[in-house]
């Protein structure tokens, strides 16, 4: 982020946690962003950055595993909130898909170390913390599934495969971004990667639609598609 303190105080976290608890989480995220990938961050260093005593950390978190899990929870909620803003019916399907993917790619490009730390999972193998990491991808996939379900419902199509397809799409994006981070090719920047991944998602959606007899214009505003849905053609 490097997580600024104002961001950490917002939303649900601002409503349910003390200022010191939020400061500790913010300090931990800042140190993750500054440290080498995989580096262990001593609890004393976190306490020093937060401006509290080590004993205060344990007063607000049960143990190191609890601190890891709560920090991951805050971080991944922030990613989901940024990726999935309010739905805009004036946007086209193509623009909506690109906006979601582009936001994620740009976030990861800036916060690669925090992303790697989230994906690595809790060092203590705390099941609760691991569930948070899995749940983040699930939350994104569910939002993508909602978008596709809405598009399918416009032409009165309902298919049980939409949900697993959405999860497959999230895996496609995550795998592509992770590989891009590992290789950092000179001739593929964040915007080009986002466009490539967004186009891949659209081709999957378009192929599925055409296999059922529908040709959907990806550049028409969604509100227009809903008011004047495509007509099924003969296969």
C-alpha positions in Angstrom: 0.0 0.0 0.0 2.6 1.1 1.5 -0.5 1.1 3.6 -1.3 4.5 4.6 -2.9 5.0 8.0 -6.0 6.7 6.7 -6.8 3.7 4.5 -6.5 1.3 7.4 -8.9 3.3 9.5 -11.7 3.1 7.0 -14.7 0.7 6.4 -15.5 -2.2 8.6 -12.0 -2.1 10.2 -12.6 1.5 11.3 -15.9 0.4 12.9 -14.8 -2.6 14.8 -11.2 -2.2 15.9 -9.2 0.1 18.1 -6.8 2.7 16.8 -3.8 0.7 18.1 -5.0 -2.5 16.5 -5.3 -0.7 13.1 -1.9 1.0 13.6 -0.3 -2.4 14.2 -1.8 -3.9 11.0 -0.7 -0.8 9.0 2.8 -1.1 10.4 3.0 -4.8 9.5 1.8 -4.1 5.9 4.3 -1.3 5.5 7.1 -3.6 6.6 6.0 -6.4 4.3 6.1 -3.9 1.4 9.6 -2.8 2.3 11.1 -6.2 3.0 12.5 -8.8 0.6 10.1 -11.6 -0.4 9.9 -14.4 2.1 11.7 -12.3 4.8 10.6 -12.9 8.4 9.5 -9.7 10.1 10.2 -9.8 13.8 7.3 -8.9 16.1 9.4 -6.3 17.9 10.0 -4.5 14.5 6.3 -4.4 13.9 5.7 -3.0 17.4 8.4 -0.4 17.0 6.9 0.7 13.6 3.5 1.0 15.2 4.8 2.9 18.1 3.7 0.4 20.7 5.3 -2.1 23.1 5.6 -5.7 22.1 3.2 -6.6 24.9 0.5 -4.3 23.4 0.6 -6.4 20.2 -0.3 -9.5 22.2 -3.0 -7.5 23.9 -4.8 -7.0 20.6 -3.9 -10.2 18.8 -4.0 -13.7 20.3 -0.6 -14.7 18.8 1.5 -14.2 15.7 -0.8 -16.5 13.7 -3.8 -14.3 14.6 -1.9 -11.1 13.6 -1.0 -12.7 10.2 -4.6 -13.8 9.6 -6.1 -10.4 10.5 -3.5 -8.5 8.4 -4.2 -10.8 5.4 -7.9 -10.3 5.9 -7.5 -6.5 5.8 -5.2 -6.6 2.8 -7.4 -8.9 0.7 -10.6 -7.1 1.5 -8.9 -4.0 0.2 -8.0 -5.7 -3.1 -11.6 -7.0 -3.6 -13.0 -3.6 -2.8 -10.8 -1.9 -5.4 -11.4 -4.6 -8.1 -15.1 -4.7 -7.7 -16.5 -1.2 -7.5 -20.2 -0.4 -8.0 -21.6 -1.9 -11.2 -22.0 0.7 -14.0 -24.7 -0.2 -16.5 -23.4 2.5 -18.9 -20.2 0.6 -19.4 -19.9 -2.1 -22.1 -19.1 -5.7 -21.2 -15.6 -5.3 -22.7 -14.9 -2.2 -20.6 -16.2 -3.7 -17.4 -14.1 -6.8 -17.8 -11.0 -4.7 -18.7 -11.6 -2.3 -15.7 -11.7 -5.2 -13.3 -8.6 -7.0 -14.7 -6.6 -3.7 -15.1 -7.3 -2.7 -11.5 -6.0 -6.1 -10.3 -2.9 -6.1 -12.5 -2.0 -2.5 -11.5 -2.5 -3.3 -7.8 -0.3 -6.4 -8.0 2.4 -4.5 -10.0 2.6 -1.9 -7.3 2.2 -4.2 -4.3 4.1 -7.3 -5.6 5.6 -8.1 -2.2 2.3 -7.8 -0.3 0.7 -10.0 -3.0 3.4 -12.6 -2.7 2.9 -12.6 1.1 -0.8 -13.0 0.8 -0.5 -15.9 -1.6 2.1 -17.6 0.5 -0.4 -18.1 3.3 0.2 -17.9 7.1 3.6 -19.1 8.2 1.8 -20.9 11.1 -0.5 -22.7 8.6 -3.4 -21.3 10.5 -6.6 -22.7 8.9 -8.4 -19.4 9.4 -5.8 -17.4 7.7 -5.6 -19.8 4.8 -9.3 -19.6 4.4 -9.0 -15.8 4.0 -6.6 -16.2 1.1 -8.8 -18.8 -0.6 -11.9 -16.6 0.1 -10.4 -13.6 -1.6 -10.2 -15.4 -4.9 -13.7 -16.9 -4.3 -15.1 -13.5 -3.6 -13.7 -12.1 -6.9 -14.9 -15.2 -8.8 -18.4 -14.8 -7.4 -18.6 -11.2 -8.6 -17.5 -12.3 -12.1 -20.1 -15.0 -12.0 -22.7 -12.5 -11.1 -21.7 -10.4 -14.2 -21.9 -13.4 -16.5 -25.2 -14.6 -14.9 -26.7 -11.1 -15.5 -25.6 -11.1 -19.1 -27.0 -14.6 -19.7 -30.3 -13.7 -18.0 -30.8 -11.0 -20.6 -31.4 -13.6 -23.2 -33.2 -15.9 -20.7 -30.3 -18.3 -20.5 -29.4 -20.0 -17.2 -26.5 -22.5 -17.1 -25.0 -24.2 -14.1 -21.6 -24.0 -15.7 -21.4 -20.2 -15.3 -20.2 -20.5 -11.7 -17.3 -22.9 -12.3 -16.4 -21.0 -15.5 -16.0 -17.8 -13.4 -13.7 -19.5 -11.0 -11.7 -20.8 -14.0 -11.4 -17.3 -15.3 -10.1 -16.0 -11.9 -7.4 -18.8 -12.0 -6.5 -17.7 -15.6 -6.0 -14.1 -14.5 -4.1 -15.0 -11.3 -1.8 -17.5 -13.1 -1.1 -14.9 -15.9 -0.3 -12.1 -13.4 1.9 -14.4 -11.2 3.9 -15.5 -14.3 4.2 -11.9 -15.4 5.5 -10.9 -12.0 8.1 -13.7 -12.1 9.4 -12.9 -15.6 8.7 -9.1 -16.0 9.1 -9.2 -19.8 10.3 -5.9 -21.2 7.8 -5.9 -24.0 4.7 -6.5 -21.9 3.7 -3.7 -19.5 0.8 -3.8 -17.0 -1.7 -2.3 -19.4 -0.9 -4.7 -22.2 -1.1 -7.6 -19.9 -4.5 -6.5 -18.6 -5.7 -6.1 -22.2 -4.4 -9.6 -23.1 -6.2 -11.2 -20.1 -9.4 -9.2 -20.6 -9.5 -10.2 -24.3 -9.0 -13.8 -23.3 -11.9 -13.6 -20.9 -14.1 -12.0 -23.5 -13.2 -14.7 -26.1 -14.2 -17.4 -23.6 -17.5 -15.6 -22.9 -18.1 -15.0 -26.6 -17.4 -18.6 -27.5 -19.8 -19.9 -24.9 -22.5 -17.4 -26.1 -22.1 -18.3 -29.8 -22.2 -22.1 -29.0 -25.7 -21.4 -27.7 -26.7 -19.3 -30.7 -26.1 -15.7 -29.5 -23.8 -13.0 -30.8 -23.2 -10.4 -28.2 -21.7 -7.0 -29.1 -19.0 -6.4 -26.4 -19.0 -2.7 -27.0 -22.6 -1.9 -26.5 -23.5 -0.4 -23.1 -24.9 -3.1 -20.8 -28.0 -1.0 -20.2 -28.7 -1.2 -24.0 -28.1 -4.9 -24.1 -30.6 -5.4 -21.3 -33.2 -3.2 -23.1 -32.6 -4.8 -26.5 -31.1 -8.3 -26.0 -29.5 -10.2 -29.0 -31.8 -12.6 -30.8 -30.8 -16.2 -31.0 -29.6 -17.4 -34.4 -29.9 -20.9 -35.8 -27.0 -23.2 -35.1 
